[in-house]
Amino acid sequence: MTEKWILAVGYDPARFGAAQTEWMEQGLLLHLVDTIEEALAALPTRPYVLIAICSEKQDSLLFLAWLRERTPIPVMILSPQDDENEREAAPRLGAAACSPWKAQHPRGAW
């Protein structure tokens, strides 16, 4: 069976274990990187099925534009603030989804 990976950019390392466990139940593995540069370098290293940008640390829309020029992998933006402008712009720029998230999510919403 081929491994399937999610590239998580800027995700909180303290929550990695719980998120990894949750995604492994779906047959997916997480690869955690901290920066845009690390994410771009990681793209050719694994069979990613999703890129999740945790935009608290990132300029998510700029990063999304760079990704759309380099890969067809779906991108989901997770934002700690419920930013209406970001939610509206992200799909126009090629994001598959843009969702707010809080520091403490119930299981199933990582």
C-alpha angles and dihedrals in degrees: 000000000000116000117242120207140197115209105216113196118199095354117157107265090209089065096042097099095055093044092047091052091050094049093044087062085063093047095257132122127209125228109194122207128169106212143039090246092054090049093052090049091049097052097088094043103073141020097262118190096181139018114210115196112200095200101198088095099026141068087237099187093050090047090048091055091051091049094050088057092053111033143019092216110128115256127211120191118210112192127189090212123057095239111180093194091053092046091052097042098044097069091046088055093049107271116149090211142356118199137169116236134186131218090254113046126172116242112288097036102070 
